[in-house]
Amino acid sequence: MKKYLFILLAIAFLLPGCELNEEPVSTIDKNSVFSSEEGLSAYSMSFYEIFPSPTVQGAIEGGYEGFGAIPTDYCAAQSILPFVLLNGVSENTSTGWNWANLRNLNYFIVNCTNPDVPEEVRNNYIGLARFFRAWFYFDKVKTFGDVPWVDRPLDPQDEDILYGSRDSRELVMEKVYEDLMFAAQNITRTTDATQCTYVTKWAVLAFASRVALFEGTFRKYHNLNLATSADTWLKRAEDAAYEVMQSSGKRLNPSYRELFTSNNPPTTETILAITGSESLGIMHSTNWYWSTGITVTTHFIRPFVCTYLQKNGTPYTDRPGWQYEDFYEEFQNRDERLSATLRYPGYKREGNLALPLLNGIGRLGYQMYKLCVDATAPDAAQLSTHALQVIRYGEVLLNYAEAKAELGTFTNDDWSKTIGALRERAGITGGLTSKPTVVDNYLKNTYYPNISDPVILEIRRERGIELSFEGVRFDDVRRWKCGNLFKMSWTGMYIPFINLPLDIDHDGTHDVIYYTDEAELAKADALCNNPNVYKVAVSTNPDSPLLQVHPAGDGVGYYLAWRTNEDHLKVWGSKQYLYPIPRAALNLNPNLGQNPGWENGATNDGN
């Protein structure tokens, strides 16, 4: 938390500019900043403001636009998010063309030249600034594709840049990689023993593996025909991840859940985290958001729940009768991350049974609690203090595995050290030492019909499960060119009947009544042994706006379903792999040009 105190100090003399050509530090303070290591350190704390706030990080896949939510394919939301909703986005609604953070970074890099400060010290802080510049530009390229590359503070006479065209993705991403390599070579901090909130050399390399994997696979599956090949970027991802694996001293933390519920995140695996502090008044809303459903957040759909393996390492969908297993049954003998991610049968908070909120956030039966502590006090808004992961070693293993698999160089030993190790932590006992040779047809047909390599399929399975709700899924689906997954129907758990009380966790007490009308509810209520049973209105009409129940195919039971009557409003077209340049930016500089398909106010119409 010391960093936050430094940020307050930095704010005292930083004057952030509002235009590309405004200086972020007043001339009178320039010498006090750049003439000593203390000044450089204080200034550098302002760089961290580029990271999302704890509340935003905790809700990044939560389906709530107020926290900058992004679409995911494995979750249902309260409603269809604008980027997937027919006509929900255009250049007139697009945002994100903001350059304030870049001005701050460039000003520092250009002015950090005072010879009174040793060169090694200056390069350390320049490296930190260049890491954050790479972070800034990677986000811009993911969002908009081609963007202007600016590596110095601009003057009003720099009209060729201020009113020029965008630079190519090829140029910008090469500059991003150069920034990351400079940072990795010059940042001197290699450990952050307390909370992992400072950028270290290993954070840079881990992030570099993320960036390079994104760029390599995006180029491979989108056929951009750029000068630097997909394989070059994939090798960069492999190399960066390998250095972290070999030299950082990081390893998998024995407890998966502990990674997401500790005020001081386990330094065994955590590489970079966002933390809170009650004493400093730095708290976030993650527990409130995911535990109460006040803002009605996202929840898993059953097709993704079915991708979690059995403990013996075989697909759940190989289990006889899997289609008709209820809430209790489908949690038995599964990958332990399923019960570390979703409220499970028997889950308790402070001694009290805590089933999914079946009449709200857990309406499909699957309520996420991975990012929540078990204590109930933080359920009040803005009272959470536990750390939120930004970069961790588990992701590095996945980046390494995927890069090598895409390059065709992945070995059984690689599998054992990466996917096998992650699965072993999750309680899986089979298939840990050798890579798969047989395709899981459920995974292929449901999620990745264009992939026939069983290794790549399994790595994608592992990535979705291991990193769920950590903010990477939207990018993963887009780089794999699988955007149609965002159109999946929102179907939930199997229930054996309606209009009767159900004991979904098999503990002898009724938990919920799904009823179709008041008369049926009255009859079911008379048979119920729990006065606090959930009572949830449902409809068998597929066009109903209520929670729906769809016949499961066994002649008896149903699958819960949400807003499937609006499936026709979910759209994905080729232009949606990039966002439109905001109209306000084009008004200031028409030479930016619009991304293909978004010209002249065009909306996300599925084309």
Secondary structure, DSSP 8 states (H G I E B T S, - for coil): -HHHHHHHHHHHHB---SSTTS-SB-HHHHHHHHTSHHHHHHHHGGGGGGS--HHHHHTTTS--GGGT----SSEE-SS--TTTBTT---TTT------HHHHHHHHHHHH---TTS-HHHHHHHHHHHHHHHHHHHHHHHHHHSSB----S---TT-HHHHTS--B-HHHHHHHHHHHHHHHHHH------TTT--S--HHHHHHHHHHHHHHHHHHHHHHT---SS-HHHHHHHHHHHHHHHHHHS-----S-TGGGGT-SS--TTTEEEEE--BTTTTB-B-HHHHHHH-TT---EE-HHHHTTS-BTTSS-GGGSTTGGG--HHHHTTTB-THHHHHB--TT-EETTEE----TTTTTTTS--B-TTS-S-SGGGTTT-B---EEEEEHHHHHHHHHHHHHHHT---HHHHHHTHHHHHHHTT--SS-SS---S--HHHHHHT-TT---HHHHHHHHHHHHHTTTTT-HHHHHHHTT-GGGGG---EEEEES-SSSEE-TTSSSS--EEEESSHHHHHHHHHT-S-TT-EEEEEES-TT-SSEEEEE-SSSS-EEEESSGGGGGGB---GGGGS----HHHHHH-GGG---TT-GGG------
